[in-house]
Amino acid sequence: MSEVPKPHHVAIVGAGFGGLETAFRLAGAPVQITMIDRRNHHLFQPLLYQVATASLATSEIAWPIRYLLRDRPEVTTLFANVNGVDAAGKRVLLEDGGVISYDTLVLATGARHAYFGHDEWEPFAPGLKTLEDATTLRRRILVAFERAERESDPDKRAALLTFVIVGAGPTGVEMAGTIADMARDTLPRDFRNIDTRKARVVLIEAGPRVLAGFPEDLSAYAQRSLERLGVEVMLGDAVTECSAEGVVYGGKRLEARTLIWAAGVRASRAAEWLNAPHDRAYRLQVEPDLTVPGHPEIFAIGDTTTIKGPDGNPVPGIAPAAKQQGRYVAALIKARLAGKTLPPFRYRHAGSLAQIGKRLAVIDFGRFRLRGTIAWWIWGIAHIYFLIGLRHRLGVALSWLWIYLRDQRPARLITQGSSKVTS
């Protein structure tokens, strides 16, 4: 008897927005899928800063990967760390020595924060890309207030109540506005020896304006709104030193015990694995069909890649872009299996959104722009829509409503048993 041919095997590395969308869209295709991720959960990164600022719990923005794919018998989920790709042998190399063969490989390995050659700053100024990052920052922010409550030296207390965010993109702006909101509205009644409203929130940006990817009028509005919240916006000066004592920027030293890095990202090691062309942030430079040059069986999507959009600018590293790429890759795999092809990937920008405070946001839909409270409601509805599951949508909506009405943040928990700011 002749052997039954094995189904086409698709290996997907990374269960972020792009990788998971690829797996979802391959439903019904004649394929076997292996999903590999070094974490057991899919993370809704756009709301990660809300975990860091005690607005949401970790369980409200993350879901077990196995749970999401439980009804897909053709999908095998592996909890493993990838440390290489053997492109010639069509194998994914795992850190523990295991290998996964593939017919088609989808690299959706994401990115981490970058320190522009100063990785020694990371212990003092952690970034925000994972749940671990978020809980670390939440602990540092809350412990800073707790230690300030016990500190009698005015200079040391001032340093504890100074929060510095480096980088004024969406994450930096959202972090700065939310910390300012928390200090001004949420915490004052909880403390006896300090006035949390006197906390300094300093946003440092090397460029000429905040939210550089937004139109200038929305950028200016965001800056004015931050300043009304009490945020000190410092533009045009790059940070030249981060330490346990604070930061140096523009030749000036600022004493601060809580530093947050939101200034840049670096892609995963995917380009290194394949010895493939990449940009300065190590993002893979892919073909118009999202394949790696010289490897039509390997796709790269999401934050790990760079490709130009219809306007000639790079496709932004945001969730909707990764999901569009995941949909395209799934469609192209299906087309190839049917002996067909598809036109090149074309990105459709759905808009840019950023929250400034608990009742303010800016939205850029191209010709249509919004700012203020109405934009905040649309921002909230858009984010709730992309959450997975009714329970999570209701939970997040109720948490935001409680913050909006009562200025109370339900997740103000210092976990991991530490009373040190920098542990």
MIBA-58543 format. One record per residue (C-alpha): x negated, y negated, z negated. Coordinates in steps of 0.02 Angstrom, whole numbers, padded with zeros to 5 digits, always signed. Example, Ala and Ser with C-alpha at 12.3 -4.5 7.8 and 13.67 -1.06 7.14 Angstrom:
2
-00615+00225-00390-00684+00053-00357
! end
This chain:
423
+00000+00000+00000-00061-00174+00040-00094-00289-00106+00028-00429-00140-00065-00591-00107-00096-00696-00261-00004-00862-00267-00102-01020-00237-00187-01069-00400-00186-01252-00452-00295-01303-00600-00252-01470-00680-00377-01546-00800-00292-01673-00913-00111-01681-00971-00093-01869-00965+00034-01959-00858-00044-01906-00692-00083-01726-00735+00085-01693-00815+00179-01775-00671+00086-01663-00549+00138-01509-00647+00319-01567-00659+00330-01604-00473+00258-01435-00424+00411-01348-00496+00479-01225-00370+00320-01220-00265+00237-01051-00232+00093-01086-00351+00019-01033-00517-00036-01178-00625-00165-01187-00763-00153-01345-00868-00312-01381-00967-00329-01515-01100-00444-01540-01248-00295-01596-01351-00132-01504-01377-00022-01655-01347+00031-01776-01212+00011-01955-01271+00113-02108-01223-00037-02224-01222+00055-02389-01189+00125-02383-01366-00035-02323-01451-00067-02496-01522+00100-02485-01614+00034-02334-01710-00124-02432-01749-00020-02576-01817+00099-02467-01921+00252-02495-01812+00272-02315-01754+00223-02144-01818+00109-02032-01715+00248-01906-01685+00353-02039-01598+00232-02062-01452+00157-01886-01430+00227-01717-01381+00149-01542-01382+00100-01495-01205+00161-01317-01229+00332-01384-01280+00344-01492-01124+00301-01344-01010+00390-01207-01108+00519-01176-00971+00389-01157-00833+00332-00974-00832+00211-01008-00689+00114-01132-00797-00021-01074-00917-00079-01205-01043-00257-01195-01110-00322-01291-01261-00502-01311-01205-00637-01438-01167-00702-01449-00988-00885-01491-00967-00913-01463-00782-00850-01410-00611-00932-01284-00495-00864-01353-00332-00953-01226-00224-00882-01080-00323-00714-01166-00353-00727-01147-00541-00691-01258-00690-00824-01236-00824-00769-01238-01005-00872-01292-01153-00858-01121-01236-00931-01035-01083-00766-00986-01004-00724-01020-00822-00561-01051-00730-00555-01016-00544-00446-01124-00433-00387-01146-00255-00341-01328-00286-00408-01435-00427-00328-01593-00496-00440-01700-00606-00336-01814-00718-00465-01833-00854-00432-02015-00902-00553-02140-00976-00628-02200-01139-00676-02372-01200-00843-02441-01140-00965-02550-01235-01066-02614-01086-01226-02527-01138-01202-02553-01325-01130-02387-01382-01205-02421-01553-01062-02544-01581-00928-02409-01579-00937-02363-01765-00904-02546-01809-00780-02590-01671-00677-02436-01625-00571-02437-01468-00396-02372-01439-00372-02223-01324-00318-02076-01434-00209-02040-01584-00368-02023-01687-00419-02198-01632-00249-02267-01681-00245-02189-01854-00425-02246-01883-00379-02425-01840-00219-02417-01943-00321-02359-02092-00450-02497-02070-00319-02633-02053-00218-02579-02205-00371-02542-02313-00437-02716-02274-00282-02793-02354-00293-02673-02501-00474-02715-02536-00441-02900-02517-00309-02883-02654-00445-02824-02774-00585-02939-02715-00624-03090-02826-00764-03164-02719-00681-03290-02600-00808-03264-02459-00793-03075-02464-00604-03089-02473-00604-03203-02321-00709-03078-02224-00589-02938-02271-00442-03043-02211-00524-03081-02043-00475-02968-01899-00570-02982-01734-00507-02910-01570-00633-02909-01427-00551-02917-01256-00391-03010-01208-00312-02888-01087-00140-02816-01128-00206-02706-01269-00303-02847-01349-00158-02970-01337-00034-02842-01404-00148-02796-01549-00182-02978-01595+00001-03028-01590+00059-02878-01691-00074-02897-01827-00028-03081-01841+00156-03034-01855+00117-02905-01988+00013-03026-02092+00139-03166-02078+00306-03076-02091+00287-02896-02152+00159-02898-02291+00174-03060-02394+00298-02990-02522+00195-02832-02548+00041-02914-02624+00014-03017-02783-00165-03082-02776-00179-03129-02593-00074-03225-02470-00078-03115-02315-00016-03262-02211-00191-03336-02230-00269-03190-02136-00368-03241-01982-00337-03150-01819-00470-03194-01690-00455-03141-01508-00620-03155-01413-00624-03149-01223-00777-03173-01113-00670-03230-00967-00579-03397-00944-00405-03338-00995-00304-03203-01081-00210-03073-00977-00320-03105-00826-00219-02982-00721-00061-03087-00740-00016-03249-00649-00093-03404-00728+00073-03473-00792+00112-03313-00888-00067-03307-00951-00052-03485-01017+00115-03445-01098+00040-03292-01182-00103-03395-01253+00014-03530-01320+00125-03398-01398-00023-03312-01482-00083-03478-01551+00090-03516-01621+00078-03349-01712-00084-03408-01788-00203-03309-01677-00367-03399-01641-00404-03374-01455-00588-03391-01408-00619-03395-01220-00777-03399-01115-00894-03318-01241-00954-03138-01233-00987-03039-01390-01173-03005-01412-01172-02910-01576-01053-02802-01678-01099-02742-01853-01025-02698-02021-01034-02883-02065-00943-02951-01912-00977-03012-01735-01087-03135-01643-01011-03223-01492-01068-03378-01401-01213-03390-01522-01093-03402-01671-01080-03272-01810-00909-03231-01881-00896-03131-02042-00762-02999-02022-00737-02824-02090-00612-02763-01959-00665-02763-01776-00562-02690-01635-00632-02658-01461-00517-02689-01312-00643-02755-01186-00674-02618-01061-00656-02436-01010-00767-02302-00938-00698-02155-00842-00729-01975-00891-00878-01876-00828-00785-01812-00675-00896-01907-00552-01049-01835-00638-00979-01658-00629-00959-01673-00440-01106-01788-00402-00977-01897-00315-00975-02084-00276-00909-02195-00415-00895-02377-00466-00979-02465-00612-00851-02393-00733-00891-02217-00667-00719-02201-00585-00720-02081-00439-00703-02165-00270-00577-02056-00180-00513-02037-00003-00345-02113+00050-00261-01947+00009-00337-01950-00168-00461-01810-00130-00643-01817-00180-00757-01854-00031-00818-01690+00043-00698-01587-00062-00522-01585+00013-00469-01456-00116-00509-01572-00263-00396-01718-00309-00435-01856-00434-00297-01966-00506-00261-02090-00645-00393-02182-00745-00530-02066-00685-00519-02135-00508-00519-02296-00409-00431-02332-00246-00371-02492-00164-00187-02536-00157-00094-02616-00011-00151-02790-00069-00335-02740-00061-00356-02741-00249-00392-02582-00348-00239-02487-00407-00221-02534-00592-00255-02405-00726-00077-02400-00793+00048-02260-00823+00162-02294-00673+00012-02287-00555-00045-02120-00627+00130-02050-00612+00143-02107-00430-00023-02022-00393+00035-01864-00479+00193-01860-00375+00094-01887-00215-00031-01749-00254+00108-01625-00292+00196-01671-00130+00035-01652-00031-00003-01481-00108+00173-01423-00060+00150-01493+00116-00016-01404+00139+00058-01239+00084+00193-01263+00216+00063-01303+00350+00106-01488+00352+00022-01648+00302+00069-01817+00229+00018-01997+00262-00108-02075+00143-00058-02122-00034+00024-02292-00047+00040-02374-00216+00198-02471-00256+00174-02593-00397+00327-02594-00511+00267-02740-00617+00156-02785-00764+00218-02803-00941+00137-02857-01104+00209-02888-01277+00144-03041-01370+00237-03028-01535+00386-02937-01606+00506-03048-01507+00399-03110-01362+00333-03033-01201+00283-03076-01023+00336-02982-00867+00269-03000-00690+00375-02919-00554+00288-03016-00416+00409-03150-00359+00512-03122-00516+00433-03172-00682+00501-03175-00859+00437-03233-01027+00500-03245-01205+00634-03146-01296+00726-03086-01140+00562-03017-01075+00535-02931-01243+00701-02840-01230+00664-02785-01052+00489-02731-01106+00566-02626-01245+00698-02546-01133+00566-02504-01002+00454-02419-01130+00597-02323-01211+00649-02261-01038+00478-02181-01009+00477-02091-01176+00515-01904-01170+00671-01841-01258+00824-01922-01335+00760-01903-01513+00601-02002-01475+00697-02136-01382+00819-02159-01525+00681-02154-01656+00576-02287-01570+00729-02395-01535+00782-02388-01719+00604-02427-01778+00594-02579-01665+00767-02638-01717+00717-02626-01900+00559-02726-01866+00659-02853-01766+00792-02877-01901+00696-02849-02064+00511-02874-02022+00474-02703-02097+00354-02578-02018+00396-02398-02066+00224-02319-02038+00114-02416-02161+00025-02261-02223-00160-02249-02261-00201-02070-02215-00356-01960-02223-00384-02007-02405-00504-02151-02379-00516-02317-02471-00663-02378-02365-00639-02500-02222-00771-02424-02108-00754-02239-02146
! end
